[in-house]
Structure formats: C-alpha cells, structure tokens
Amino acid sequence: MEKIQTKLLRMQERTKRLQVEQLLDMMGVVIPDLLARKIMLSWSDVLEMSHNGISFGSHTVTHPILTSLSVEEARDEIALSKKEIEAKIGTPCILFAYPNGDFNSGIVQLVREAGFTGAVTTIPRMLDRNASPLYLSRISAGPSYYTLKSTYSGLYPDLVSLLNWVRRKHHNGV
C-alpha cells in the first residue's frame, strides 16, 4: 500500500485522479457520498467552531501536490480555497498548509500573492525568531501523551538526536 501511495504522490494530478478512478471502476468499488460526511467536518461544523474561537487555515481545494501543477492550476487551488473558507465562515483566512509539505519558491510566491501571512511545511524542527512566516516548520504531536509532552517541552530535537546516535552505534556493532 505504501508503494502505491508513494507512486500516486509523484504523479501529475490529472493522471492520479484518472488512475484512481480506473482502479475503483475495475474493482467495482463505489465510494458513498456519506463517507465524506463521516470523516470530514461539515461547513456548519466549521462555522460553529469558528464562532467559538477556533481559527481555520487553507490547504487547497483538492489537496494536490502543488509542485506538480501548472502555475495557473496551483494559483487556483490556493486562491479558491482561501476564498471559499472566507465566504463560508466570514473571517479572513491568513494561514496555509502545504499539502504533503511539498513546496518550492514559486509555490511560496503564489501563497504570498494570495494574501496569506503564514504557511506551514512538514519539516520537523523547532522554530526560532529567524523563521520565515511562509516556511514555518512543525513537529507532529505523535501517538502518545508522552511524545506530545516531550515535543512541546523542547526536548524533542535532543531526543531524536540521541535516538539516532544509539541506532547508529547499534547498527555499527559498537
């Protein structure tokens, strides 16, 4: 399954959609509309959360790998997502998350042009005062309370370095 996901991530967006549709047709799989409602927030959920202090950022309309799109397609994915969120919840959408963390300088420029003031990548590192607002890194909270606690305590980078050192020593038979 991981090999399929990796291959799909590297495909052009149109080719990917076509391949997935063909595979589903070939296997006789019909994805019910109800499934999306069960796994995603509805706009009424988002609006209620927004009115109760939760802010929402943008992540594109269809979650493509932006660097695989033409400039026009990427611009539309970024700008239309922002526009739709703002129209639905009535507040400015100023934060963006790069789908799959994939971006380049051209994509960053499109995000800036769309009016976003901050954007997050999937680069796992702690932020410092020199971090660019359009290249913000983030650290996953992880699967447990203890991972979350070590992440936000500032120990995470040190623990990762220590674990990597131990793995290297163990692998080298030291």
N, C-alpha and C positions, 0 to 999 in steps of 0.2 A: 504494500500500500504506500509506503514511504517513497519508493521509486516512482510510482505513478504521480504522486503529489509533486515530487521534485521535477519530473518531466513537464507536468502541466504548468508549473510556475514559470518555466523558461519559455513557454510557447507564447506566440502573439495572441492577444486577447480574442480576436475573432476565431482563430484556429482552435483555441482552447474550448470556447463555447460550442463550436461545431463538433469537436471530438467528443465532448461530454454528452451532448445531445444524441449523437450517433450511438454511443455506448449505451446510454439509457434506453434508446429505441431498440437496439439489438437485443438487450436483455429483458425487454418488456417491463421496464421499471417506470412507474408513474409516480412522481413526487406530488403529494397532495398539497393544495394551497394552504390547508390548515397547519401543515408542518411549520411554515414560516411564522405563523401567528403564535405557535407554541414556543419557538426558540428565540424569537426576537421581540423587542419592545414594540408596542403599537405607538402611533403618533399621540394618542390620548395618554398613554403611559408616560411618554417623553414630556408632554406638556405639563402633566401633573407633577412630575419630578422637577421640571424646570421652575414651576411656581413654588416649589418647596426647597429651593436653594441649590439644586444640582445643576451644574453647567454642562453643556454639550459641545463637543467639537466635531469636526468633519473628518471623513475618512474616504471620500469619493462616493460616487453613485453606485457603481457596480463592483467595487473592490478589485480593480485590475492592477497589474504591476505597471505603474506609471511609466517607467523607463522603456517599456515595450510598446508604448503607444506613440502615435504621431504627436507632434506638439499641439495640434488642434484638438485631438481626442483627449489628451491629458489636461489641457486647459478646460475643456468642457466638463470632464469628470470632477475636477477640483472646484471650479466656479459654480456648477449647477448644484453640487452637494451643499455648498455653503448657502447658496440662495434658497434652497428648499428648506434647510434647517431654520434659517432666519424667518422664512414665511410661515412655517408651521408653529414655531414657538414664540415668535415676536421679539426676540432679543438677538443682539449681534453674535455671530459665530466667529470667534477670533483664533481658535486653536485647531490645528490639523495634525493628523497622524498618518505617516506614510504607510500605505498598505504593504504589508510584509517587510516594512522597514527599508524598502528599495527606493532610492532617490539618487539624483545627481544634481549638478549645479543648475541645469536647465529646469528641472522639476522644482527646485528650491525657488528659482526666479518666478515660476508660474504661481507658486504658493504665495509668494510676496505680492505679486501683481493682483492676486485675487483678494488681497486685503487681510490676510492672516498675520497676526503678530507673533505667533509661536507655532512650532511644529515639533513633533517627537519622532525619533527614529527608534530602532530596536537595538541600538548599540548599548550594551550593558556596562555602564560606568557611572561613577558619581559625578554630579555636576559641580562646577566651580564658577566663580564670578566672571570668568572669561568666556563662558559658554555662549555660543550664538543662539539667540531665541528660535531660529529656524532650523537648528541642528541639535535639539535637546535630546540627550540620551535618557534612557530609563532602565530601571532594573526590575525584573519581574518579581512579584511578591513570593512566588514559589508555592509549593504544595502544602506547606505547613505553617503553623504559627511561629515556630522556631526559626524557619527560614525567613519569614517576614520580619521577625524581631531582629535577626542579625543583619538583614538587608538595611533596615532603617536606622540601625544603631551606628552605622558607618563601618562595621566590621566586615561586611560582605567582601569588598575587594581583597582585604587581607586574608580572609578565609579561603577565597578562591585561589589566591597565590599559594597559600600553604598546601591546599589540597593538590594543586598541580605539581608542586615540588615533591610531595610524598609520592604521587603517581609516577613521576619521572624516576625517582630513586628506586621505587619498587620495580618498575619496568626494566631498569638497568641492572637490577640484581644487587643493588648496594645496600 
